[in-house]
């Protein structure tokens, strides 16, 4: 029979890859239970699961006599603390998301535009030329990208620069099915084609009736943990730009400034590893 010189090291050598696999599976299960949109990222939950396992082993060593890595008491305690840590972390993350989602759109309209608030009358209809215009879509995409690359923000569609509610009727009239569900689907497709699927999944889209018969579309945008580039096709070619918020305006950075901005703004931190997003500055 094989008799290792250091059995404890062998046990840990076998336990580590198994722990990594179990942490990944546990993280996947918790993300499914909470819903992928509300749950923390896979990497963050896997780290928390591993820390929970380490805590379980520590508790087993302190309070249980004669335990080894593979004894039943240790395994149950390790698994229990790991599950508890993941559920607690996911619950805190979901609560923080609910707090960010509870934006009072009426209060935002009263407060006016700022570095984190932007109003647009329409997203598809050119008000001056009285026609559907794809350039309006480009403005919406750039504003959302700028919020993602900065401190996040709220884009309200259906209100003028002063915050006066005009509604979504002009935009809705350009759709085959003029309802809010189709409008949200169109917005998502717009973000996917211009920002990519990962970035397009970050904004939360809500429809809020401010006054009877007057509804606006509020796009609540968190800060992204990675830079988001706007990709647009023009004349058979294409362009990729980095848009940011500068005060109350949205602007594209030239290449040299974009490189410096990304290097300064998107440095990885422990917070981004755990929560998958940056703190607003």
Secondary structure by P-SEA (a helix, b strand, c coil): ccccccaaaaaaaaaaaaaaaaaaaaaaaaaaaacccccccaaaaaaaaaaaaaaaaaaaaccccccccccaaaaaaaaaaaaaaaaaaaaaaaaaaaaaaccaaaaaaaacccccbbbbcccccccccccccaaaaaaaaaaaaaaaaccbbbbbcccccccccccaaaaaaacccccaaaaaaaaaaaaaacccccccccbbbbbbbccccbbbbbbbbccccbbbbbbbbccccbbbbbbbbcccbbbbbcaaaaaaaaaaccccccccccccccccc
